[in-house]
Amino acid sequence: MTTTTSRPLVLPGDPISPDLIPSSSSKPLRLGPGLRHVPPSDIVPVVAGQLITNHQKNSMWVEYNNNRYLPTPGDLIIAQILRSGPDLYYTLLSPHTPPATLPHLSFESATKKTRPQLAPGALVYARVVLANKHMDPEIECVSQSTGKSDGLGELKGGMVFEVSLQFARRLLMAKSREEGKVEVLELLGGEGLAFEIAVGRNGRVWVGGEDVRVVVAVGRALRETDEGGLGVEGQRRLVRGLVRGLK
């Protein structure tokens, strides 16, 4: 079973029915954006929006329109290096978010001698590991369970495009085509365009590739799909036009 389709509307402070809370004997419950745990066992919305539950991942969050990113543990994000301290980097997640710290050794196989040397302005694909109102966020570029990067780390070259937070969440859905109604990336790949992509829940999308024209076209497709609220047919028309322009 995957994400629910009912998506009830919730308001800040509304009680959430136990029937809507996923339960798993093997996985801890993960709360995403828009929800807060009030001890001992209450879960309370802090924003107005649609309550989304994913029983497969034992997670839930509130889908809402907001231009301000709020870091949540487990989020995949794209961060920009601001400066380096003795043991960690200070990074930017969004203009409205306090700088997030990235320990120098939070990379695969990193030691004091082999850790990446990242200059101000460099980009990393990372995961939020700590986020609360009392401390600055902390991010990592390595899996704590495997010690591997699992696709995280420095993003070299390419271009970064800004999208809405809601669109970024749709792109990151396990089944973005079925659940998020986003086909544009699959359509571009089906036309033979070669590119890499990293999506951050902080509203940033990195696109890499050898052909700059393709990178720009992919970024434009994402921006126009997002800003135009394009449905599947609209995305198909957009891709056909962009591909014609590349020939």
C-alpha positions, 0 to 999 in steps of 0.5 A: 500500500502506498500514499493514500488518496483521500488526503483530508484537509487539516488546520493548525492544531486539529486533532488527527484521527488515529485511523489516519496515522500509519503503523508499522511493527518494523519501521518507526513513524516518520513525521514530515513537514507540517506536523509536530509531535506533542508528547506523549503521543499526539501528532498536531498539524502546524500548517493548513493543507492536505494530510498525506500518509505513506504506509509503505514508508510509515510516514506522514506529512502535510502538503501545503503551499509555502515559499519558506523551507522548513528543514525536517530530518530525512529531507534530501536537500541541495546546499551551498557552501558558505565557509569552512570552520575548523571541523565543519562547513557552514551551508545555505539551504534557503534565504530564510533558513539558518545556516546548516552545519556539515561536519568535515567527516560526514562524507564517504571514507572521509578522514582529516587528510582525505575529506573533500576540500569544498570552496565557498559556492560549491554545491552538495547533495545532502540529507538533513539529520538534525532540525529543531527550533533550538539548534541550527540544522545539521546535514550529512553526505553519507549514510549513517547506517552503511557508511556509503554516500548513496548518491550524496556528495559534491555536485560538480558542474551543471546548473541549479534551478529554483522550483516551488517546494510543492513541486520539489516534493512531487518530484521526490515521490517514489512514484512521481509519475503516478502520484505526483503527476510529473512525467516531464523528466521521463519524457525528456529521457525518452527523447534521448536527452542525456542528463543527471538530476538531483532534487532537493526538498528545499526547492532546488533542482541540480541538472548536470550533463555534457551538453549545456543546451540539454541542461538548460532545456531540462531546467526550463521544462521543470520551471515551466511545468511548475509555474504553469501547473501543467498536467500530463498532456501539457508536459508532453506538448512542452517536451515536444517543443523543447526537443524540436528546438534542440534539433 
